[in-house]
Amino acid sequence: MVESFLSLSAGDRRDALGVAADRSGRPVHLLEKDVWVVWALATVFGSPLGEHLVFKGGTSLSKAYGVIRRFSEDIDLTYDIRAIAPDLVGDDGEALPTTRSEEKRWSKAVRHRLPEWVKGAVQPLIVGAIGAQGVSATTRIEDEKLFIDYEAISAGSGYVAPSVMLEFGARSTGEPASTRDVVCDAASLVEGVTFPTASPRVMHAERTFWEKATAMHVFCLQERLRGERFARHWHDVVRLDDAGISVAAAADRDLARAVARHKSMFFAEKVVDGELVDYEAAVTGKLQLVPSGEARVALAADYGQMVEDGLLLEDAEPFEVLIERCADIAEQVNRAAG
């Protein structure tokens, strides 16, 4: 008899993941959280809400593309700006404001509408699924973030919480994107048990490369971390390069410039001297991926924490090797833009 993993008793779930852990060498608490990540994706994209959503970020690279070998614990989702603000965007195919004042109006509307949509549409969906399926979890909301706090059967070092965060943004279309299948990491390792599966619309990996590379570029210019786990971007970009995606992304000049235009309008940032970050320069030959000074020290410490808690699923290269790879990638990408 085949049984659903989330319908098993806590003891049986622990035994099942224990088998998966023995066979994979991965910690039980990460395998467990992975199940909840896929369950969340299945719930959201299996509903009408999925029509206007795109799954993106590091977790999409791991779960949908299999190009990174690290545990990515949260779900980054874009709610199409054309769906949340059709009255503002109109027929603009690129869904991009033409002036700074227009951007402020669009962003203000999104900041107001998105948390209301999360509370009024997403949370009831998740709560309903929890109740209908009898799984052990609760939800909470912080602005545009929804957290699924599940009853954990195993704890790690504390670096990874027993909670899946769905973080929603709504200042882009999320395109290009296409549907891809997602399964749990434990699914092929345990007999007699079924695990959640999902088929989300996923941002193409080439755009994710440019999203991450430009975020790294800003960090190198600003010399400060944006929260914990920021070092994941360096790991991800190297793995994207291993898969040949950085080459494809560098060759797609239209995509590179589209990301630069989008970030210049919606994510304007200033460098240390107060000047605006030039995203156009970042995609046309002046990309920086290697930090210096205290920024490099802070990044190395963040990377060390990731390694210590087992978030990198294979032997992690030393930080300095990672940085050397990123220097090579920046050089290659900049050369391709010439």
C-alpha positions as a Python dict, from the first residue, in 0.01 Angstrom:
ca = {
    (1, 'M'): (0, 0, 0),
    (2, 'V'): (136, 339, -102),
    (3, 'E'): (78, 620, 149),
    (4, 'S'): (109, 995, 123),
    (5, 'F'): (407, 1125, 320),
    (6, 'L'): (221, 1412, 483),
    (7, 'S'): (-58, 1181, 599),
    (8, 'L'): (185, 960, 791),
    (9, 'S'): (232, 984, 1167),
    (10, 'A'): (526, 1190, 1292),
    (11, 'G'): (715, 870, 1370),
    (12, 'D'): (657, 723, 1026),
    (13, 'R'): (759, 1051, 859),
    (14, 'R'): (1077, 1047, 1066),
    (15, 'D'): (1149, 688, 963),
    (16, 'A'): (1085, 763, 595),
    (17, 'L'): (1314, 1065, 594),
    (18, 'G'): (1570, 868, 790),
    (19, 'V'): (1586, 623, 501),
    (20, 'A'): (1618, 910, 254),
    (21, 'A'): (1890, 1069, 465),
    (22, 'D'): (2088, 744, 483),
    (23, 'R'): (2067, 696, 107),
    (24, 'S'): (2144, 1055, 13),
    (25, 'G'): (2377, 1169, 289),
    (26, 'R'): (2158, 1476, 339),
    (27, 'P'): (2026, 1598, 676),
    (28, 'V'): (1671, 1496, 768),
    (29, 'H'): (1568, 1854, 850),
    (30, 'L'): (1657, 1970, 498),
    (31, 'L'): (1476, 1680, 333),
    (32, 'E'): (1172, 1759, 545),
    (33, 'K'): (1172, 2127, 455),
    (34, 'D'): (1207, 2036, 89),
    (35, 'V'): (880, 1843, 113),
    (36, 'W'): (703, 2152, 243),
    (37, 'V'): (855, 2368, -30),
    (38, 'V'): (711, 2138, -298),
    (39, 'W'): (379, 2114, -112),
    (40, 'A'): (352, 2494, -109),
    (41, 'L'): (430, 2514, -481),
    (42, 'A'): (174, 2243, -557),
    (43, 'T'): (-91, 2423, -354),
    (44, 'V'): (-35, 2764, -510),
    (45, 'F'): (19, 2660, -872),
    (46, 'G'): (-255, 2398, -854),
    (47, 'S'): (-502, 2680, -792),
    (48, 'P'): (-633, 2963, -1016),
    (49, 'L'): (-383, 3194, -845),
    (50, 'G'): (-104, 3022, -1037),
    (51, 'E'): (-220, 3174, -1365),
    (52, 'H'): (-51, 3505, -1287),
    (53, 'L'): (245, 3379, -1082),
    (54, 'V'): (603, 3293, -1174),
    (55, 'F'): (841, 3091, -955),
    (56, 'K'): (1191, 3239, -961),
    (57, 'G'): (1515, 3271, -765),
    (58, 'G'): (1758, 3017, -626),
    (59, 'T'): (1493, 2764, -526),
    (60, 'S'): (1370, 2757, -886),
    (61, 'L'): (1723, 2687, -1007),
    (62, 'S'): (1748, 2396, -765),
    (63, 'K'): (1400, 2247, -790),
    (64, 'A'): (1297, 2323, -1149),
    (65, 'Y'): (1628, 2327, -1335),
    (66, 'G'): (1856, 2114, -1119),
    (67, 'V'): (2150, 2341, -1195),
    (68, 'I'): (2246, 2430, -839),
    (69, 'R'): (2334, 2183, -569),
    (70, 'R'): (2243, 2369, -257),
    (71, 'F'): (1937, 2366, -37),
    (72, 'S'): (1730, 2673, -117),
    (73, 'E'): (1467, 2701, 148),
    (74, 'D'): (1228, 2978, 49),
    (75, 'I'): (996, 3043, -244),
    (76, 'D'): (1034, 3360, -447),
    (77, 'L'): (727, 3442, -654),
    (78, 'T'): (636, 3720, -893),
    (79, 'Y'): (273, 3821, -925),
    (80, 'D'): (240, 3971, -1272),
    (81, 'I'): (222, 4350, -1239),
    (82, 'R'): (-26, 4350, -1528),
    (83, 'A'): (-263, 4145, -1310),
    (84, 'I'): (-229, 4345, -989),
    (85, 'A'): (-227, 4689, -1152),
    (86, 'P'): (-399, 4669, -1492),
    (87, 'D'): (-537, 5018, -1441),
    (88, 'L'): (-181, 5156, -1433),
    (89, 'V'): (7, 4931, -1673),
    (90, 'G'): (-253, 4927, -1950),
    (91, 'D'): (-130, 4782, -2278),
    (92, 'D'): (240, 4834, -2208),
    (93, 'G'): (389, 4503, -2317),
    (94, 'E'): (711, 4550, -2121),
    (95, 'A'): (512, 4668, -1818),
    (96, 'L'): (770, 4935, -1741),
    (97, 'P'): (706, 5294, -1629),
    (98, 'T'): (837, 5563, -1858),
    (99, 'T'): (919, 5822, -1591),
    (100, 'R'): (1038, 5823, -1231),
    (101, 'S'): (711, 5979, -1112),
    (102, 'E'): (516, 5706, -1290),
    (103, 'E'): (734, 5444, -1124),
    (104, 'K'): (652, 5593, -785),
    (105, 'R'): (279, 5568, -857),
    (106, 'W'): (312, 5207, -973),
    (107, 'S'): (529, 5105, -677),
    (108, 'K'): (298, 5277, -429),
    (109, 'A'): (1, 5089, -571),
    (110, 'V'): (187, 4758, -559),
    (111, 'R'): (301, 4815, -199),
    (112, 'H'): (-61, 4876, -102),
    (113, 'R'): (-228, 4604, -307),
    (114, 'L'): (15, 4314, -274),
    (115, 'P'): (-12, 4257, 104),
    (116, 'E'): (-391, 4279, 72),
    (117, 'W'): (-386, 4016, -203),
    (118, 'V'): (-159, 3788, 1),
    (119, 'K'): (-391, 3816, 300),
    (120, 'G'): (-715, 3797, 106),
    (121, 'A'): (-627, 3534, -156),
    (122, 'V'): (-311, 3339, -77),
    (123, 'Q'): (-353, 3284, 296),
    (124, 'P'): (-709, 3146, 267),
    (125, 'L'): (-588, 2910, -6),
    (126, 'I'): (-305, 2773, 211),
    (127, 'V'): (-519, 2755, 524),
    (128, 'G'): (-787, 2571, 330),
    (129, 'A'): (-535, 2318, 196),
    (130, 'I'): (-390, 2263, 544),
    (131, 'G'): (-738, 2192, 679),
    (132, 'A'): (-850, 1975, 389),
    (133, 'Q'): (-538, 1761, 395),
    (134, 'G'): (-502, 1750, 773),
    (135, 'V'): (-135, 1847, 769),
    (136, 'S'): (42, 1990, 1073),
    (137, 'A'): (110, 2352, 988),
    (138, 'T'): (-4, 2707, 1052),
    (139, 'T'): (36, 3030, 858),
    (140, 'R'): (136, 3387, 936),
    (141, 'I'): (185, 3697, 727),
    (142, 'E'): (441, 3974, 733),
    (143, 'D'): (348, 4228, 465),
    (144, 'E'): (406, 4057, 128),
    (145, 'K'): (550, 3742, 288),
    (146, 'L'): (349, 3438, 389),
    (147, 'F'): (507, 3181, 620),
    (148, 'I'): (404, 2818, 650),
    (149, 'D'): (522, 2705, 993),
    (150, 'Y'): (520, 2326, 998),
    (151, 'E'): (555, 2080, 1283),
    (152, 'A'): (912, 1963, 1236),
    (153, 'I'): (1021, 1606, 1306),
    (154, 'S'): (1389, 1702, 1311),
    (155, 'A'): (1594, 2009, 1391),
    (156, 'G'): (1928, 2117, 1248),
    (157, 'S'): (2164, 2374, 1391),
    (158, 'G'): (1898, 2643, 1385),
    (159, 'Y'): (2026, 2811, 1069),
    (160, 'V'): (1732, 2662, 878),
    (161, 'A'): (1394, 2724, 1043),
    (162, 'P'): (1095, 2484, 1021),
    (163, 'S'): (910, 2740, 815),
    (164, 'V'): (867, 2794, 442),
    (165, 'M'): (853, 3156, 334),
    (166, 'L'): (661, 3253, 23),
    (167, 'E'): (784, 3598, -71),
    (168, 'F'): (579, 3778, -332),
    (169, 'G'): (684, 4062, -557),
    (170, 'A'): (473, 4238, -817),
    (171, 'R'): (690, 4481, -1007),
    (172, 'S'): (754, 4274, -1317),
    (173, 'T'): (587, 4022, -1546),
    (174, 'G'): (827, 3744, -1446),
    (175, 'E'): (891, 3670, -1812),
    (176, 'P'): (1033, 3482, -1988),
    (177, 'A'): (887, 3180, -1806),
    (178, 'S'): (757, 2832, -1882),
    (179, 'T'): (607, 2537, -1693),
    (180, 'R'): (842, 2283, -1538),
    (181, 'D'): (790, 1980, -1313),
    (182, 'V'): (911, 1978, -953),
    (183, 'V'): (950, 1678, -721),
    (184, 'C'): (1073, 1623, -366),
    (185, 'D'): (1436, 1525, -318),
    (186, 'A'): (1329, 1226, -107),
    (187, 'A'): (1079, 1095, -362),
    (188, 'S'): (1317, 857, -539),
    (189, 'L'): (1474, 735, -217),
    (190, 'V'): (1179, 591, -24),
    (191, 'E'): (956, 306, -141),
    (192, 'G'): (587, 284, -56),
    (193, 'V'): (546, 655, 6),
    (194, 'T'): (425, 929, -229),
    (195, 'F'): (551, 1284, -198),
    (196, 'P'): (407, 1613, -325),
    (197, 'T'): (473, 1715, -686),
    (198, 'A'): (416, 2051, -856),
    (199, 'S'): (419, 2209, -1202),
    (200, 'P'): (485, 2581, -1156),
    (201, 'R'): (556, 2842, -1421),
    (202, 'V'): (926, 2914, -1377),
    (203, 'M'): (1136, 3212, -1476),
    (204, 'H'): (1394, 3113, -1735),
    (205, 'A'): (1735, 3051, -1586),
    (206, 'E'): (1902, 3308, -1816),
    (207, 'R'): (1701, 3586, -1660),
    (208, 'T'): (1773, 3451, -1313),
    (209, 'F'): (2143, 3473, -1398),
    (210, 'W'): (2112, 3843, -1480),
    (211, 'E'): (1896, 3907, -1173),
    (212, 'K'): (2161, 3753, -950),
    (213, 'A'): (2461, 3900, -1133),
    (214, 'T'): (2323, 4253, -1109),
    (215, 'A'): (2244, 4205, -738),
    (216, 'M'): (2605, 4093, -685),
    (217, 'H'): (2724, 4394, -888),
    (218, 'V'): (2534, 4628, -655),
    (219, 'F'): (2685, 4457, -349),
    (220, 'C'): (3035, 4501, -487),
    (221, 'L'): (2970, 4873, -536),
    (222, 'Q'): (2791, 4931, -205),
    (223, 'E'): (3015, 4702, 2),
    (224, 'R'): (2741, 4582, 237),
    (225, 'L'): (2537, 4264, 280),
    (226, 'R'): (2162, 4257, 227),
    (227, 'G'): (2077, 4019, 511),
    (228, 'E'): (2197, 3667, 576),
    (229, 'R'): (2253, 3402, 309),
    (230, 'F'): (2354, 3663, 53),
    (231, 'A'): (2654, 3448, -41),
    (232, 'R'): (2411, 3211, -214),
    (233, 'H'): (2422, 3434, -521),
    (234, 'W'): (2795, 3368, -575),
    (235, 'H'): (2744, 2994, -542),
    (236, 'D'): (2446, 3003, -776),
    (237, 'V'): (2619, 3206, -1046),
    (238, 'V'): (2911, 2962, -1052),
    (239, 'R'): (2672, 2668, -1085),
    (240, 'L'): (2487, 2852, -1363),
    (241, 'D'): (2819, 2893, -1537),
    (242, 'D'): (2890, 2520, -1495),
    (243, 'A'): (2561, 2453, -1675),
    (244, 'G'): (2644, 2690, -1961),
    (245, 'I'): (2366, 2931, -1868),
    (246, 'S'): (2594, 3229, -1806),
    (247, 'V'): (2717, 3199, -2165),
    (248, 'A'): (2360, 3187, -2298),
    (249, 'A'): (2256, 3479, -2077),
    (250, 'A'): (2555, 3689, -2186),
    (251, 'A'): (2468, 3624, -2551),
    (252, 'D'): (2106, 3736, -2503),
    (253, 'R'): (2160, 4109, -2528),
    (254, 'D'): (1789, 4192, -2540),
    (255, 'L'): (1732, 4007, -2212),
    (256, 'A'): (2035, 4170, -2047),
    (257, 'R'): (1917, 4518, -2138),
    (258, 'A'): (1559, 4439, -2034),
    (259, 'V'): (1682, 4341, -1686),
    (260, 'A'): (1895, 4657, -1671),
    (261, 'R'): (1599, 4878, -1768),
    (262, 'H'): (1375, 4707, -1514),
    (263, 'K'): (1622, 4737, -1228),
    (264, 'S'): (1713, 5096, -1318),
    (265, 'M'): (1348, 5192, -1290),
    (266, 'F'): (1221, 4979, -1000),
    (267, 'F'): (1538, 4907, -802),
    (268, 'A'): (1745, 5223, -826),
    (269, 'E'): (2043, 5196, -588),
    (270, 'K'): (2324, 5428, -490),
    (271, 'V'): (2691, 5338, -459),
    (272, 'V'): (2922, 5444, -177),
    (273, 'D'): (2979, 5792, -320),
    (274, 'G'): (2606, 5855, -367),
    (275, 'E'): (2594, 5805, -742),
    (276, 'L'): (2321, 5587, -890),
    (277, 'V'): (2417, 5233, -985),
    (278, 'D'): (2449, 5213, -1362),
    (279, 'Y'): (2277, 4885, -1445),
    (280, 'E'): (2326, 4946, -1816),
    (281, 'A'): (2702, 4946, -1758),
    (282, 'A'): (2670, 4619, -1562),
    (283, 'V'): (2524, 4439, -1864),
    (284, 'T'): (2739, 4604, -2130),
    (285, 'G'): (3091, 4525, -2021),
    (286, 'K'): (3146, 4654, -1669),
    (287, 'L'): (2995, 4383, -1452),
    (288, 'Q'): (3161, 4342, -1110),
    (289, 'L'): (3121, 4016, -920),
    (290, 'V'): (3417, 4029, -681),
    (291, 'P'): (3392, 4242, -362),
    (292, 'S'): (3685, 4386, -171),
    (293, 'G'): (3775, 4492, 182),
    (294, 'E'): (3525, 4440, 463),
    (295, 'A'): (3254, 4344, 215),
    (296, 'R'): (3462, 4046, 111),
    (297, 'V'): (3518, 3948, 476),
    (298, 'A'): (3144, 3966, 552),
    (299, 'L'): (3061, 3764, 242),
    (300, 'A'): (3314, 3497, 338),
    (301, 'A'): (3158, 3467, 684),
    (302, 'D'): (2809, 3430, 537),
    (303, 'Y'): (2936, 3163, 297),
    (304, 'G'): (3099, 2979, 588),
    (305, 'Q'): (2764, 2962, 769),
    (306, 'M'): (2597, 2814, 464),
    (307, 'V'): (2863, 2545, 440),
    (308, 'E'): (2852, 2466, 814),
    (309, 'D'): (2480, 2393, 815),
    (310, 'G'): (2496, 2164, 512),
    (311, 'L'): (2305, 2388, 271),
    (312, 'L'): (2554, 2301, -3),
    (313, 'L'): (2467, 1948, -103),
    (314, 'E'): (2807, 1855, -240),
    (315, 'D'): (3158, 1936, -125),
    (316, 'A'): (3171, 2315, -125),
    (317, 'E'): (3468, 2480, -288),
    (318, 'P'): (3670, 2713, -63),
    (319, 'F'): (3550, 3073, -64),
    (320, 'E'): (3858, 3200, -245),
    (321, 'V'): (3807, 2945, -522),
    (322, 'L'): (3446, 3056, -554),
    (323, 'I'): (3556, 3418, -584),
    (324, 'E'): (3814, 3331, -849),
    (325, 'R'): (3544, 3159, -1052),
    (326, 'C'): (3324, 3466, -1024),
    (327, 'A'): (3609, 3685, -1144),
    (328, 'D'): (3645, 3460, -1449),
    (329, 'I'): (3270, 3470, -1514),
    (330, 'A'): (3263, 3850, -1497),
    (331, 'E'): (3552, 3867, -1742),
    (332, 'Q'): (3379, 3629, -1984),
    (333, 'V'): (3045, 3807, -1963),
    (334, 'N'): (3205, 4149, -2006),
    (335, 'R'): (3400, 4025, -2306),
    (336, 'A'): (3082, 3890, -2464),
    (337, 'A'): (2920, 4231, -2427),
    (338, 'G'): (3200, 4404, -2614),
}
